[in-house]
């Protein structure tokens, strides 16, 4: 099973993360809302103190963040995840964000030789 970092445990992210745990994946979660992290910890997830800590040993990083500014802040810049994790890590951003930010982060990933950046819509 995969080692997954899940960033953002709101109305969509929390249930998605819970399903990944139920499927047997090793999950490390991060959210600014401690109660959301505690709920997943009770299900067996590890809780990280930051997005970077959550992603440290992950094969897959899934982000489900509330706005483009959060996605950009998490992935871009010298301390962003794009600059700090192994280039073969699979990244899935499922955040509901504006197209411009999705393109900006995707282009930054491509410039760094990361061709696994994915932004997908989801339903249900």
LINKAPE-V604388 format. One record per residue. N is the residue number from 0. PHI is phi as a letter, one per 40 degrees, with the letter a starting at -180 (none if undefined). NEAR is the number of other C-alpha atoms within 12 Angstrom. Layout:
# LINKAPE-V604388
n=(N | N)
phi=(PHI | PHI)
near=(NEAR | NEAR)
This chain:
# LINKAPE-V604388
n=(0 | 1 | 2 | 3 | 4 | 5 | 6 | 7 | 8 | 9 | 10 | 11 | 12 | 13 | 14 | 15 | 16 | 17 | 18 | 19 | 20 | 21 | 22 | 23 | 24 | 25 | 26 | 27 | 28 | 29 | 30 | 31 | 32 | 33 | 34 | 35 | 36 | 37 | 38 | 39 | 40 | 41 | 42 | 43 | 44 | 45 | 46 | 47 | 48 | 49 | 50 | 51 | 52 | 53 | 54 | 55 | 56 | 57 | 58 | 59 | 60 | 61 | 62 | 63 | 64 | 65 | 66 | 67 | 68 | 69 | 70 | 71 | 72 | 73 | 74 | 75 | 76 | 77 | 78 | 79 | 80 | 81 | 82 | 83 | 84 | 85 | 86 | 87 | 88 | 89 | 90 | 91 | 92 | 93 | 94 | 95 | 96 | 97 | 98 | 99 | 100 | 101 | 102 | 103 | 104 | 105 | 106 | 107 | 108 | 109 | 110 | 111 | 112 | 113 | 114 | 115 | 116 | 117 | 118 | 119 | 120 | 121 | 122 | 123)
phi=(none | c | c | b | b | b | b | h | b | c | d | c | c | d | c | c | c | c | c | c | c | c | c | g | c | c | b | b | b | a | a | c | c | c | c | c | c | c | c | c | c | c | c | h | c | c | b | b | c | a | c | c | c | c | c | d | b | c | c | b | b | b | b | b | b | c | a | d | c | c | c | d | c | c | b | c | g | c | b | c | c | c | c | b | b | d | c | c | c | c | b | b | c | b | c | c | b | c | c | c | c | d | c | d | c | c | c | c | c | c | c | c | g | c | b | b | c | b | b | b | c | a | a | g)
near=(14 | 21 | 27 | 38 | 45 | 52 | 48 | 41 | 36 | 29 | 17 | 26 | 32 | 33 | 22 | 30 | 40 | 32 | 20 | 28 | 28 | 17 | 17 | 17 | 25 | 31 | 40 | 43 | 51 | 41 | 37 | 21 | 19 | 19 | 17 | 28 | 34 | 23 | 23 | 36 | 25 | 15 | 26 | 23 | 32 | 30 | 35 | 28 | 19 | 26 | 37 | 31 | 27 | 34 | 38 | 26 | 24 | 33 | 27 | 34 | 43 | 43 | 47 | 38 | 33 | 26 | 22 | 26 | 20 | 27 | 38 | 32 | 23 | 37 | 38 | 28 | 18 | 15 | 17 | 23 | 38 | 38 | 24 | 24 | 30 | 22 | 23 | 20 | 30 | 29 | 36 | 30 | 38 | 31 | 36 | 28 | 25 | 21 | 18 | 16 | 25 | 30 | 20 | 24 | 38 | 29 | 24 | 25 | 32 | 18 | 17 | 24 | 17 | 24 | 21 | 26 | 33 | 25 | 28 | 19 | 17 | 14 | 9 | 8)
